[in-house]
């Protein structure tokens, strides 16, 4: 059997680089790693929770974290959630979305599952080849009498073409929900990304730029919508004897909120380190034939949540060969987002799931690899990843 690990690194000239790679060959490099505060910094908050015995249901940490987040994110109305997926399900309920919703197949499966959980039919449209976000030009042709909304994803934290999407939504009377799971801290040159659309939903999962272990939030445009979202995430209660809507339990606990409050202090530094890593990758991979870095380059407005590359036909190996070779060398890269959501069995029968409807997404899913990026990633590890990619040899 062919030794994939030896195919990478075999093309390196003898010397420091190849020696370094060989010496760290089995140190695993994770695609991401959560940022955590020093444990002792969290202990006073834990003590407060233990003393008060208020563990959940909108306690003091929940309220403080919610306020701190509105300030950090520059939005007025935010509702904390147990995770982004429940946030997406609730957002659809809050806007009373039914029928068909236009969305992208190039995302984490939770985006479309939130639709199915509401018995809404996803209508997949293709993506833009540069941003890998939903292509606004494809949306209009997919609108039918049953279409009620657009669910767009700021994939990898790269902003959607919000102006174009909202023009179409306005013209056709559609709601817009942004799956902003990847978009914490992303800024637009003008305005606030999270103020676009009817609702935006964030994720604070362990693998995200900003984490509360598990967690998420819905950004609402006004106090009335936030109030309804808050009722929906608390079983529909408005007071202890009145239930106005069939809500769910989407509440964030005091532990997660206390952690979030602390995490906010360091998130800018974490994003700055991600930006440095992004720049290093782009500088070094720019010269590698057949490797294309996705998204916008190290500009100050991005959060650098992911570092996706596309392995084009000009590269000496296929995407999957590179993926396995990197993993065999301890670089635990991931293929976000392969397979396409539209290919999973609960979606594949839909007419919009046909491959010929989704050529750009199909190609991206076949070529993408997300490289390791997180604040604890060292420069020598970035160099090792790049050296492995740059040293691949074409198979005879
Ligand atoms: N919408 C979009 C566009 C999303 O990407 C997601 C989630 C959602 C909605 C839903 O958000 P949440 O409901 O989760 O808030 C991960 C995450 O579980 C998922 O949150 C995320 N997107 C998705 C893209 O990736 P996996 O299966 O790749 O994670 P896992 O466990 O393999 O972790 C990846 C690496 O991270 C590991 O190699 C090691 C490291 N890791 C991970 C965890 C969980 C740690 O070091 N510590 C940890 O605790 O799904």
Boltz pocket constraint, residues with backbone or C-beta under 6 A from the ligand:
constraints:
  - pocket:
      binder: B
      contacts: [[A, 30], [A, 31], [A, 32], [A, 33], [A, 34], [A, 83], [A, 84], [A, 85], [A, 86], [A, 107], [A, 108], [A, 110], [A, 111], [A, 153], [A, 179], [A, 181], [A, 182], [A, 202], [A, 203], [A, 204], [A, 205], [A, 206], [A, 207], [A, 215], [A, 216], [A, 332], [A, 334], [A, 336]]
      max_distance: 6.0
